[in-house]
Amino acid sequence: MEDLIMKIIDIEDRAQEVIRDAKKADMELDNRVKSESQKLREDIEKKVEEKNVTVKHIEEEEADKKIEQINADTEKHLSELSEKYESNKDKWVKNIVSDIIGR
């Protein structure tokens, strides 16, 4: 009978050890999942930040091109206006004076 009790105690001790090992493995797995999850989150955040920088750079380049085009168009229109003024100013002055004097 004493042998039977000793076997039961031994089985209980081994069962407790198996439970401890299982709990330890569960905790290690949980920690590993948390660690890998955090690493993935950081990697994703890093990639998102890199894409944001890339997108911002592209948008800035596009804005610069649009600004250059607007400036070029403005210069062209100012030049055309200046040419029109230079070629017509005397005629416009004569017309204005004529309209004021009434001739």
N, CA, C and O atoms as CSV, one atom per row, in Angstrom:
chain,resi,resn,atom,element,x,y,z
A,1,MET,N,N,0.813,-1.180,0.000
A,1,MET,CA,C,0.000,0.000,0.000
A,1,MET,C,C,0.866,1.255,0.000
A,1,MET,O,O,0.565,2.250,-0.660
A,2,GLU,N,N,1.944,1.170,0.761
A,2,GLU,CA,C,2.850,2.315,0.817
A,2,GLU,C,C,3.455,2.588,-0.556
A,2,GLU,O,O,3.685,3.741,-0.922
A,3,ASP,N,N,3.714,1.516,-1.319
A,3,ASP,CA,C,4.237,1.673,-2.670
A,3,ASP,C,C,3.220,2.408,-3.554
A,3,ASP,O,O,3.581,3.262,-4.364
A,4,LEU,N,N,1.985,2.067,-3.383
A,4,LEU,CA,C,0.931,2.691,-4.163
A,4,LEU,C,C,0.833,4.185,-3.845
A,4,LEU,O,O,0.677,5.008,-4.747
A,5,ILE,N,N,0.923,4.522,-2.576
A,5,ILE,CA,C,0.890,5.929,-2.158
A,5,ILE,C,C,2.102,6.660,-2.728
A,5,ILE,O,O,1.985,7.785,-3.213
A,6,MET,N,N,3.252,6.021,-2.668
A,6,MET,CA,C,4.478,6.636,-3.202
A,6,MET,C,C,4.366,6.844,-4.716
A,6,MET,O,O,4.822,7.863,-5.237
A,7,LYS,N,N,3.764,5.886,-5.422
A,7,LYS,CA,C,3.575,6.023,-6.863
A,7,LYS,C,C,2.608,7.180,-7.154
A,7,LYS,O,O,2.830,7.963,-8.077
A,8,ILE,N,N,1.545,7.277,-6.366
A,8,ILE,CA,C,0.582,8.363,-6.553
A,8,ILE,C,C,1.254,9.712,-6.312
A,8,ILE,O,O,1.044,10.656,-7.073
A,9,ILE,N,N,2.056,9.803,-5.262
A,9,ILE,CA,C,2.784,11.045,-4.964
A,9,ILE,C,C,3.754,11.361,-6.093
A,9,ILE,O,O,3.876,12.515,-6.506
A,10,ASP,N,N,4.439,10.350,-6.589
A,10,ASP,CA,C,5.385,10.536,-7.696
A,10,ASP,C,C,4.643,11.018,-8.957
A,10,ASP,O,O,5.092,11.934,-9.647
A,11,ILE,N,N,3.509,10.384,-9.234
A,11,ILE,CA,C,2.701,10.798,-10.394
A,11,ILE,C,C,2.223,12.236,-10.209
A,11,ILE,O,O,2.250,13.034,-11.146
A,12,GLU,N,N,1.785,12.560,-8.985
A,12,GLU,CA,C,1.347,13.931,-8.701
A,12,GLU,C,C,2.487,14.921,-8.896
A,12,GLU,O,O,2.290,15.991,-9.470
A,13,ASP,N,N,3.682,14.568,-8.419
A,13,ASP,CA,C,4.845,15.451,-8.585
A,13,ASP,C,C,5.154,15.660,-10.068
A,13,ASP,O,O,5.430,16.777,-10.505
A,14,ARG,N,N,5.105,14.572,-10.829
A,14,ARG,CA,C,5.371,14.698,-12.265
A,14,ARG,C,C,4.274,15.521,-12.948
A,14,ARG,O,O,4.561,16.317,-13.842
A,15,ALA,N,N,3.044,15.332,-12.536
A,15,ALA,CA,C,1.939,16.097,-13.103
A,15,ALA,C,C,2.121,17.586,-12.800
A,15,ALA,O,O,1.908,18.437,-13.664
A,16,GLN,N,N,2.518,17.888,-11.559
A,16,GLN,CA,C,2.761,19.288,-11.192
A,16,GLN,C,C,3.914,19.867,-12.022
A,16,GLN,O,O,3.867,21.021,-12.446
A,17,GLU,N,N,4.935,19.057,-12.244
A,17,GLU,CA,C,6.072,19.505,-13.062
A,17,GLU,C,C,5.624,19.757,-14.503
A,17,GLU,O,O,6.030,20.743,-15.118
A,18,VAL,N,N,4.785,18.862,-15.042
A,18,VAL,CA,C,4.264,19.036,-16.398
A,18,VAL,C,C,3.433,20.318,-16.458
A,18,VAL,O,O,3.529,21.074,-17.425
A,19,ILE,N,N,2.622,20.566,-15.436
A,19,ILE,CA,C,1.809,21.786,-15.389
A,19,ILE,C,C,2.702,23.017,-15.325
A,19,ILE,O,O,2.455,23.993,-16.033
A,20,ARG,N,N,3.747,22.986,-14.479
A,20,ARG,CA,C,4.692,24.113,-14.396
A,20,ARG,C,C,5.361,24.348,-15.746
A,20,ARG,O,O,5.473,25.482,-16.212
A,21,ASP,N,N,5.807,23.247,-16.367
A,21,ASP,CA,C,6.458,23.383,-17.678
A,21,ASP,C,C,5.490,23.954,-18.713
A,21,ASP,O,O,5.879,24.779,-19.539
A,22,ALA,N,N,4.236,23.519,-18.669
A,22,ALA,CA,C,3.233,24.014,-19.612
A,22,ALA,C,C,2.965,25.492,-19.367
A,22,ALA,O,O,2.869,26.269,-20.317
A,23,LYS,N,N,2.841,25.894,-18.088
A,23,LYS,CA,C,2.631,27.308,-17.774
A,23,LYS,C,C,3.827,28.149,-18.212
A,23,LYS,O,O,3.670,29.250,-18.740
A,24,LYS,N,N,5.034,27.604,-17.982
A,24,LYS,CA,C,6.249,28.321,-18.391
A,24,LYS,C,C,6.278,28.469,-19.912
A,24,LYS,O,O,6.570,29.547,-20.429
A,25,ALA,N,N,5.970,27.370,-20.633
A,25,ALA,CA,C,5.946,27.416,-22.098
A,25,ALA,C,C,4.886,28.397,-22.577
A,25,ALA,O,O,5.108,29.127,-23.543
A,26,ASP,N,N,3.722,28.422,-21.902
A,26,ASP,CA,C,2.659,29.349,-22.262
A,26,ASP,C,C,3.109,30.792,-22.063
A,26,ASP,O,O,2.854,31.647,-22.911
A,27,MET,N,N,3.770,31.062,-20.956
A,27,MET,CA,C,4.268,32.422,-20.694
A,27,MET,C,C,5.330,32.816,-21.712
A,27,MET,O,O,5.336,33.940,-22.212
A,28,GLU,N,N,6.240,31.872,-22.018
A,28,GLU,CA,C,7.281,32.161,-23.008
A,28,GLU,C,C,6.662,32.441,-24.382
A,28,GLU,O,O,7.076,33.363,-25.085
A,29,LEU,N,N,5.663,31.628,-24.751
A,29,LEU,CA,C,4.985,31.832,-26.028
A,29,LEU,C,C,4.272,33.180,-26.034
A,29,LEU,O,O,4.338,33.917,-27.018
A,30,ASP,N,N,3.592,33.503,-24.938
A,30,ASP,CA,C,2.902,34.783,-24.827
A,30,ASP,C,C,3.890,35.937,-24.961
A,30,ASP,O,O,3.623,36.906,-25.672
A,31,ASN,N,N,5.029,35.837,-24.279
A,31,ASN,CA,C,6.058,36.885,-24.369
A,31,ASN,C,C,6.615,36.994,-25.784
A,31,ASN,O,O,6.835,38.092,-26.296
A,32,ARG,N,N,6.839,35.845,-26.404
A,32,ARG,CA,C,7.371,35.850,-27.764
A,32,ARG,C,C,6.361,36.473,-28.732
A,32,ARG,O,O,6.742,37.247,-29.611
A,33,VAL,N,N,5.083,36.140,-28.575
A,33,VAL,CA,C,4.043,36.714,-29.434
A,33,VAL,C,C,3.976,38.222,-29.221
A,33,VAL,O,O,3.883,38.977,-30.188
A,34,LYS,N,N,4.023,38.672,-27.965
A,34,LYS,CA,C,4.004,40.109,-27.682
A,34,LYS,C,C,5.213,40.796,-28.297
A,34,LYS,O,O,5.090,41.868,-28.891
A,35,SER,N,N,6.386,40.174,-28.153
A,35,SER,CA,C,7.609,40.756,-28.695
A,35,SER,C,C,7.551,40.843,-30.219
A,35,SER,O,O,7.875,41.878,-30.801
A,36,GLU,N,N,7.140,39.762,-30.853
A,36,GLU,CA,C,7.053,39.761,-32.310
A,36,GLU,C,C,5.972,40.726,-32.794
A,36,GLU,O,O,6.137,41.391,-33.817
A,37,SER,N,N,4.877,40.796,-32.059
A,37,SER,CA,C,3.809,41.735,-32.404
A,37,SER,C,C,4.320,43.168,-32.327
A,37,SER,O,O,4.042,43.980,-33.210
A,38,GLN,N,N,5.067,43.479,-31.270
A,38,GLN,CA,C,5.635,44.822,-31.117
A,38,GLN,C,C,6.627,45.120,-32.241
A,38,GLN,O,O,6.650,46.224,-32.783
A,39,LYS,N,N,7.446,44.122,-32.584
A,39,LYS,CA,C,8.414,44.306,-33.667
A,39,LYS,C,C,7.690,44.552,-34.992
A,39,LYS,O,O,8.080,45.434,-35.757
A,40,LEU,N,N,6.649,43.782,-35.264
A,40,LEU,CA,C,5.874,43.981,-36.487
A,40,LEU,C,C,5.250,45.377,-36.502
A,40,LEU,O,O,5.272,46.064,-37.522
A,41,ARG,N,N,4.702,45.781,-35.376
A,41,ARG,CA,C,4.089,47.109,-35.279
A,41,ARG,C,C,5.140,48.184,-35.586
A,41,ARG,O,O,4.879,49.114,-36.348
A,42,GLU,N,N,6.317,48.049,-34.990
A,42,GLU,CA,C,7.387,49.025,-35.222
A,42,GLU,C,C,7.823,49.020,-36.681
A,42,GLU,O,O,8.060,50.078,-37.265
A,43,ASP,N,N,7.929,47.820,-37.277
A,43,ASP,CA,C,8.307,47.729,-38.690
A,43,ASP,C,C,7.262,48.399,-39.583
A,43,ASP,O,O,7.600,49.122,-40.520
A,44,ILE,N,N,6.002,48.149,-39.281
A,44,ILE,CA,C,4.924,48.753,-40.073
A,44,ILE,C,C,4.948,50.270,-39.920
A,44,ILE,O,O,4.819,51.000,-40.903
A,45,GLU,N,N,5.113,50.744,-38.685
A,45,GLU,CA,C,5.171,52.189,-38.458
A,45,GLU,C,C,6.353,52.806,-39.201
A,45,GLU,O,O,6.241,53.899,-39.756
A,46,LYS,N,N,7.480,52.104,-39.210
A,46,LYS,CA,C,8.658,52.606,-39.919
A,46,LYS,C,C,8.380,52.681,-41.422
A,46,LYS,O,O,8.714,53.671,-42.072
A,47,LYS,N,N,7.764,51.625,-41.968
A,47,LYS,CA,C,7.454,51.625,-43.400
A,47,LYS,C,C,6.449,52.714,-43.741
A,47,LYS,O,O,6.571,53.373,-44.773
A,48,VAL,N,N,5.459,52.905,-42.881
A,48,VAL,CA,C,4.466,53.958,-43.118
A,48,VAL,C,C,5.156,55.325,-43.105
A,48,VAL,O,O,4.877,56.175,-43.951
A,49,GLU,N,N,6.054,55.529,-42.145
A,49,GLU,CA,C,6.776,56.807,-42.068
A,49,GLU,C,C,7.627,57.014,-43.321
A,49,GLU,O,O,7.675,58.117,-43.866
A,50,GLU,N,N,8.297,55.953,-43.777
A,50,GLU,CA,C,9.103,56.055,-44.993
A,50,GLU,C,C,8.225,56.400,-46.193
A,50,GLU,O,O,8.598,57.229,-47.023
A,51,LYS,N,N,7.047,55.755,-46.285
A,51,LYS,CA,C,6.142,56.060,-47.388
A,51,LYS,C,C,5.628,57.486,-47.283
A,51,LYS,O,O,5.493,58.175,-48.294
A,52,ASN,N,N,5.342,57.930,-46.068
A,52,ASN,CA,C,4.890,59.309,-45.885
A,52,ASN,C,C,5.945,60.288,-46.366
A,52,ASN,O,O,5.628,61.280,-47.022
A,53,VAL,N,N,7.204,60.010,-46.040
A,53,VAL,CA,C,8.297,60.879,-46.475
A,53,VAL,C,C,8.387,60.862,-48.003
A,53,VAL,O,O,8.560,61.905,-48.635
A,54,THR,N,N,8.269,59.674,-48.582
A,54,THR,CA,C,8.332,59.554,-50.043
A,54,THR,C,C,7.180,60.304,-50.697
A,54,THR,O,O,7.378,61.047,-51.657
A,55,VAL,N,N,5.978,60.104,-50.170
A,55,VAL,CA,C,4.803,60.783,-50.726
A,55,VAL,C,C,4.951,62.295,-50.574
A,55,VAL,O,O,4.645,63.047,-51.499
A,56,LYS,N,N,5.414,62.733,-49.421
A,56,LYS,CA,C,5.612,64.166,-49.198
A,56,LYS,C,C,6.622,64.721,-50.201
A,56,LYS,O,O,6.424,65.799,-50.760
A,57,HIS,N,N,7.697,63.978,-50.421
A,57,HIS,CA,C,8.724,64.415,-51.368
A,57,HIS,C,C,8.131,64.518,-52.779
A,57,HIS,O,O,8.375,65.492,-53.492
A,58,ILE,N,N,7.362,63.519,-53.168
A,58,ILE,CA,C,6.738,63.528,-54.495
A,58,ILE,C,C,5.777,64.705,-54.618
A,58,ILE,O,O,5.770,65.407,-55.629
A,59,GLU,N,N,4.966,64.918,-53.582
A,59,GLU,CA,C,4.019,66.028,-53.621
A,59,GLU,C,C,4.744,67.373,-53.676
A,59,GLU,O,O,4.304,68.290,-54.369
A,60,GLU,N,N,5.845,67.487,-52.950
A,60,GLU,CA,C,6.622,68.733,-52.996
A,60,GLU,C,C,7.202,68.956,-54.383
A,60,GLU,O,O,7.209,70.081,-54.882
A,61,GLU,N,N,7.692,67.881,-55.014
A,61,GLU,CA,C,8.229,68.015,-56.372
A,61,GLU,C,C,7.134,68.444,-57.345
A,61,GLU,O,O,7.350,69.307,-58.197
A,62,GLU,N,N,5.952,67.831,-57.208
A,62,GLU,CA,C,4.843,68.196,-58.089
A,62,GLU,C,C,4.431,69.651,-57.859
A,62,GLU,O,O,4.154,70.379,-58.812
A,63,ALA,N,N,4.392,70.065,-56.608
A,63,ALA,CA,C,4.041,71.459,-56.290
A,63,ALA,C,C,5.075,72.409,-56.873
A,63,ALA,O,O,4.726,73.446,-57.436
A,64,ASP,N,N,6.357,72.050,-56.737
A,64,ASP,CA,C,7.417,72.896,-57.306
A,64,ASP,C,C,7.267,73.020,-58.817
A,64,ASP,O,O,7.447,74.103,-59.372
A,65,LYS,N,N,6.937,71.907,-59.489
A,65,LYS,CA,C,6.740,71.955,-60.944
A,65,LYS,C,C,5.568,72.855,-61.301
A,65,LYS,O,O,5.640,73.640,-62.246
A,66,LYS,N,N,4.482,72.734,-60.535
A,66,LYS,CA,C,3.315,73.580,-60.803
A,66,LYS,C,C,3.661,75.051,-60.578
A,66,LYS,O,O,3.255,75.911,-61.359
A,67,ILE,N,N,4.403,75.339,-59.521
A,67,ILE,CA,C,4.817,76.720,-59.237
A,67,ILE,C,C,5.691,77.253,-60.371
A,67,ILE,O,O,5.520,78.388,-60.816
A,68,GLU,N,N,6.629,76.421,-60.835
A,68,GLU,CA,C,7.482,76.829,-61.950
A,68,GLU,C,C,6.637,77.120,-63.193
A,68,GLU,O,O,6.883,78.097,-63.900
A,69,GLN,N,N,5.645,76.271,-63.453
A,69,GLN,CA,C,4.789,76.475,-64.625
A,69,GLN,C,C,3.975,77.753,-64.479
A,69,GLN,O,O,3.838,78.515,-65.435
A,70,ILE,N,N,3.436,77.990,-63.290
A,70,ILE,CA,C,2.672,79.216,-63.036
A,70,ILE,C,C,3.563,80.437,-63.213
A,70,ILE,O,O,3.154,81.424,-63.824
A,71,ASN,N,N,4.778,80.374,-62.680
A,71,ASN,CA,C,5.716,81.494,-62.826
A,71,ASN,C,C,6.069,81.726,-64.292
A,71,ASN,O,O,6.146,82.868,-64.745
A,72,ALA,N,N,6.282,80.638,-65.030
A,72,ALA,CA,C,6.599,80.777,-66.451
A,72,ALA,C,C,5.420,81.398,-67.209
A,72,ALA,O,O,5.602,82.288,-68.039
A,73,ASP,N,N,4.207,80.911,-66.909
A,73,ASP,CA,C,3.021,81.474,-67.558
A,73,ASP,C,C,2.851,82.952,-67.202
A,73,ASP,O,O,2.512,83.772,-68.055
A,74,THR,N,N,3.091,83.275,-65.942
A,74,THR,CA,C,2.966,84.675,-65.501
A,74,THR,C,C,3.978,85.548,-66.217
A,74,THR,O,O,3.638,86.635,-66.684
A,75,GLU,N,N,5.213,85.089,-66.308
A,75,GLU,CA,C,6.256,85.844,-67.020
A,75,GLU,C,C,5.878,86.031,-68.488
A,75,GLU,O,O,6.069,87.107,-69.056
A,76,LYS,N,N,5.345,84.982,-69.089
A,76,LYS,CA,C,4.942,85.064,-70.497
A,76,LYS,C,C,3.836,86.105,-70.669
A,76,LYS,O,O,3.890,86.937,-71.575
A,77,HIS,N,N,2.835,86.050,-69.792
A,77,HIS,CA,C,1.726,87.000,-69.903
A,77,HIS,C,C,2.188,88.431,-69.625
A,77,HIS,O,O,1.746,89.371,-70.285
A,78,LEU,N,N,3.075,88.589,-68.649
A,78,LEU,CA,C,3.608,89.928,-68.369
A,78,LEU,C,C,4.410,90.452,-69.553
A,78,LEU,O,O,4.325,91.632,-69.893
A,79,SER,N,N,5.179,89.583,-70.172
A,79,SER,CA,C,5.957,89.975,-71.343
A,79,SER,C,C,5.033,90.364,-72.493
A,79,SER,O,O,5.262,91.373,-73.161
A,80,GLU,N,N,3.995,89.572,-72.725
A,80,GLU,CA,C,3.031,89.889,-73.789
A,80,GLU,C,C,2.331,91.213,-73.495
A,80,GLU,O,O,2.135,92.034,-74.391
A,81,LEU,N,N,1.960,91.410,-72.241
A,81,LEU,CA,C,1.295,92.645,-71.852
A,81,LEU,C,C,2.226,93.840,-72.033
A,81,LEU,O,O,1.810,94.902,-72.497
A,82,SER,N,N,3.489,93.651,-71.661
A,82,SER,CA,C,4.464,94.719,-71.817
A,82,SER,C,C,4.667,95.054,-73.296
A,82,SER,O,O,4.735,96.226,-73.664
A,83,GLU,N,N,4.763,94.038,-74.134
A,83,GLU,CA,C,4.900,94.261,-75.575
A,83,GLU,C,C,3.686,94.991,-76.129
A,83,GLU,O,O,3.818,95.918,-76.928
A,84,LYS,N,N,2.494,94.563,-75.692
A,84,LYS,CA,C,1.267,95.215,-76.147
A,84,LYS,C,C,1.253,96.673,-75.711
A,84,LYS,O,O,0.870,97.556,-76.478
A,85,TYR,N,N,1.674,96.919,-74.474
A,85,TYR,CA,C,1.723,98.284,-73.970
A,85,TYR,C,C,2.685,99.121,-74.797
A,85,TYR,O,O,2.343,100.218,-75.236
A,86,GLU,N,N,3.894,98.599,-75.008
A,86,GLU,CA,C,4.906,99.355,-75.754
A,86,GLU,C,C,4.444,99.655,-77.176
A,86,GLU,O,O,4.696,100.745,-77.690
A,87,SER,N,N,3.782,98.716,-77.807
A,87,SER,CA,C,3.383,98.944,-79.197
A,87,SER,C,C,2.116,99.797,-79.311
A,87,SER,O,O,1.859,100.365,-80.373
A,88,ASN,N,N,1.329,99.897,-78.255
A,88,ASN,CA,C,0.055,100.627,-78.345
A,88,ASN,C,C,-0.048,101.854,-77.440
A,88,ASN,O,O,-1.062,102.551,-77.476
A,89,LYS,N,N,0.952,102.131,-76.649
A,89,LYS,CA,C,0.818,103.211,-75.655
A,89,LYS,C,C,0.559,104.571,-76.306
A,89,LYS,O,O,-0.290,105.328,-75.835
A,90,ASP,N,N,1.274,104.883,-77.371
A,90,ASP,CA,C,1.079,106.187,-78.025
A,90,ASP,C,C,-0.337,106.304,-78.592
A,90,ASP,O,O,-0.980,107.346,-78.467
A,91,LYS,N,N,-0.805,105.242,-79.205
A,91,LYS,CA,C,-2.155,105.234,-79.769
A,91,LYS,C,C,-3.190,105.394,-78.659
A,91,LYS,O,O,-4.154,106.143,-78.815
A,92,TRP,N,N,-2.996,104.692,-77.530
A,92,TRP,CA,C,-3.942,104.782,-76.407
A,92,TRP,C,C,-3.957,106.182,-75.800
A,92,TRP,O,O,-5.011,106.712,-75.449
A,93,VAL,N,N,-2.767,106.767,-75.684
A,93,VAL,CA,C,-2.693,108.128,-75.134
A,93,VAL,C,C,-3.446,109.090,-76.062
A,93,VAL,O,O,-4.220,109.923,-75.591
A,94,LYS,N,N,-3.224,108.979,-77.360
A,94,LYS,CA,C,-3.914,109.843,-78.323
A,94,LYS,C,C,-5.422,109.654,-78.242
A,94,LYS,O,O,-6.171,110.631,-78.269
A,95,ASN,N,N,-5.874,108.409,-78.142
A,95,ASN,CA,C,-7.315,108.129,-78.045
A,95,ASN,C,C,-7.903,108.711,-76.755
A,95,ASN,O,O,-8.990,109.289,-76.775
A,96,ILE,N,N,-7.204,108.563,-75.662
A,96,ILE,CA,C,-7.689,109.087,-74.381
A,96,ILE,C,C,-7.763,110.614,-74.435
A,96,ILE,O,O,-8.763,111.213,-74.037
A,97,VAL,N,N,-6.688,111.236,-74.936
A,97,VAL,CA,C,-6.672,112.698,-75.041
A,97,VAL,C,C,-7.774,113.156,-75.982
A,97,VAL,O,O,-8.471,114.130,-75.699
A,98,SER,N,N,-7.933,112.468,-77.084
A,98,SER,CA,C,-8.959,112.821,-78.052
A,98,SER,C,C,-10.356,112.695,-77.435
A,98,SER,O,O,-11.222,113.543,-77.651
A,99,ASP,N,N,-10.557,111.624,-76.664
A,99,ASP,CA,C,-11.873,111.433,-76.013
A,99,ASP,C,C,-12.124,112.511,-74.972
A,99,ASP,O,O,-13.263,112.946,-74.803
A,100,ILE,N,N,-11.085,112.950,-74.271
A,100,ILE,CA,C,-11.248,113.979,-73.245
A,100,ILE,C,C,-11.482,115.343,-73.891
A,100,ILE,O,O,-12.354,116.095,-73.456
A,101,ILE,N,N,-10.712,115.661,-74.917
A,101,ILE,CA,C,-10.838,116.968,-75.568
A,101,ILE,C,C,-12.102,116.998,-76.442
A,101,ILE,O,O,-12.708,118.049,-76.650
A,102,GLY,N,N,-12.462,115.867,-76.922
A,102,GLY,CA,C,-13.670,115.764,-77.732
A,102,GLY,C,C,-13.428,115.905,-79.205
A,102,GLY,O,O,-14.335,116.332,-79.920
A,103,ARG,N,N,-12.316,115.587,-79.682
A,103,ARG,CA,C,-12.024,115.683,-81.105
A,103,ARG,C,C,-12.276,114.390,-81.799
A,103,ARG,O,O,-12.081,114.291,-83.011
